[in-house]
């Protein structure tokens, strides 16, 4: 794959994929349901060193706001969970390519887990978040707000 194809593929997976899933889900989603898109703190603050990745994650926020506006009459809540540095298999691969990633000073002293991101998404999908829509829940150990 050529370097010109990489940004196109990345945008297709990260943004177009989210758009297609939302488009397929909305006609069958019950009124009062919920959608949670997965973005990244790279959509809030630059840092990945991959402009297409950061741009795709910024666009997820725009998509979330648009979808939330479109379905507000159906009381469908639409939010984003934005993980930061995560100690996952993909995160470890990213750290090999950019060793400084593993040394990033996260205020809570460690990288997050996939479970911590999942729990945030589950909260946004649950009835406990019944009055939350159009928001981004950042799961990053304080990285974007304190560093």
N, C-alpha and C positions, 0 to 999 in steps of 0.2 A: 504494500500500500504506500503510495507516495505521500509526501508531507502535506500536499494540498488536500488530500482526501481525509487526513486525520481530523482536522477541525470539522469538516462536514459530517463525518461519522459520529464524532463526539456530540455535536449539536443534535444530530438525529436521534441518538440514543437518549440523551439527557432531557432534551426539550420536546422534540417531536413525539418521543415515546410517551411522555407524561400527557401531552395533548391527546394522543390517540386513546390512551387508557381512560382519561376523563370523558372524552367524547363517547366512548363505549359504555362507561359506567352510568353516566347521568340519566339516560332514558330508562334504566332499570332500577336506579337507586330510589328507595322510598323517600317521600317527603320527610324532613327532619333527620336525614342521614348525614354522613360526614365523609369527606375526602381529605386525605393527608398526602401532600407531595413531599418527597425527600429532596432537599437541596444540599447545601454545605455552607460553612462559614466563608468559603471562597466566594459566595454570592453576596457577602456583606463587607468583606475586607480582603483586599488582594493578598495573595501569598502562595498560590499553587505554582506560580511561574508558567502556567499554561493558559494564555488568554482565552482560548476557546472554551476551556473548562470553566473558568471563572465567569465568562459571559453566559454560558448555558445555565449556570446556577443562579445568576442574577435574574435571568429570564424566567426561571421557575417562580420567583416572587411575583413577577408581573402576571404570569399565567394564573397563579393562585388568586390574586386580587380580581382579575377579570372573571374567572369562573365563579368566585364568591358573589360578585355583583349580579351575574346572570341568574344565579339560583337562589337569591335571597328570598324571593316570594315563596319558594318551596321549603324554606327554613333549613336548607342544606348548608352545613358548615364546611368551609374549605380553609385549610391551614397548611402550613409548611413546618416540617421539622428540619433543622439545619445542624447536622453534626459537625464537630470540629475534628481534631486529631483523634483517630480511633485506632486502638490496638486490635486490628482485624487482619486477616490474611492479606487483603488488598492494601491496608495501611502499612503493613510490614514490607510489602513489595515497593510501595512508594518511598519508604524510608531508605531502602537499598539504593534507589535512584537519586535520592536527595538526603544524604546522611544528616544534614542539619535539622531535618524534620523531627527526628527522634530526640534531638537536644532542645527543642522548643520549650521555653520555660512556661508551662501551663500553671496558672495560679493554684489549682488543686493538686499539683505535683505529679500528675500522671496523665496518660492518654485515657480516653473513655473506652467503653466496651460497646459492642453491637447491641447487647442487652439494654444498656442505658439509652441508646437511641430508640430501640423498640419500645421501651416503657414510655418514653415521651410521646411516640406516635400513638400507642394504645390509649394514653390519657386523652390526646386530642380526638380520638375516635369515640371515646366513651361519653356517657351521659354526664360525667363529672365536668366535662368541658362544654356543657350545653349552651353557654353564653359566650363562647369564643369562636370568632370567625374572622378571616382575613388577616391572620397573625402568623408570625414566624417564631417558633420556639427554638431557641439556640441551645444546643447541648454540647458545650465545649469547655467545661471546667473553668469558665471565666476568661478564656483566652481573648475573645473579641472585645469584651467590655473593660478588662483590666490590663491588657497589654497592647 
